[in-house]
């Protein structure tokens, strides 16, 4: 009886581990998409910076907003951990 109970516990722990790993996989996939999107944006931004003028000012403002968003996301993630 004890051995059966222990097997059930291991199986439950394995199930929980699999669920956790799937959640982590989804989060990693989501972050990868975000990084890929940022990469495209940064390429476009670099071309705009080469042109100078108002583009530089606009990109500086956008960069500031992105920093604020990242800070907000980091703080939210830390609070949920």
N, C-alpha and C positions, 0 to 999 in steps of 0.2 A: 504494500500500500504506500509506504513512504517513497519507494523508488518511482512509482507512478506519479505521485505528487511532485517530486523533483523534476521529472520529465516535463510535466505540465508547466512548471515554472520556467524551465529553460526555453520551452517553446514560446511561452508568452514573452519572455525577454527577447528572444530572437525576432518575434513579430514586432515588438516595440522598436527594436534596433532597425529593422527594415523600414518601418514607417518613418523613423527619424532620418535615415539615409535618403529616402525618397524626397522628404521635405528639403533636405540640404541640397540635393541634386536640382530641385526646382529653383531654389534660391540662387544657386551658382549659374544655372542657365539664364535666369532673369538678369543677373549682374553682367553676364557675358554679352547679352543683347544690349544692355545699357552702355557697356564699354565700346562695343562695335558702333553704336549710334554716335557716341562721343567722338570716336575716331574720325568718322565722316565729317562731323561738325568741325573738328580741329583742322582737318585738311582744308576745308572751305575757309576757316578763319585765317589760316596761314596765308592763303592766297589773297585774302582781303587785306591783311596786314602789309603785304608786299606793295599794295597799291597806296597805302597811307591815307591821310586825310580823315574824313568823318568815319570811315570804316574802323579805324583804330579806336576812336572814342566809343563807338557802338560795341565793339568787341570787349573793351575794358568793362563796360557796364554789364554785358552778358556774363563775363567771367565772374564778376562780383556776385551776381544773382546765383550762378551755379555754385559758388563757394557757400553761399547762405543755404541753398537747398541741401548740399551735401552735409553741412553742419547739422541741419535740421534732421535729416535722415539718420545720421550717426547718433544723435541724441535720442531719437525715437527708438532705434534699434537697441541702444544701451538700456533704455528704460524698460523695454520689453524682455530683455534677457534675464 
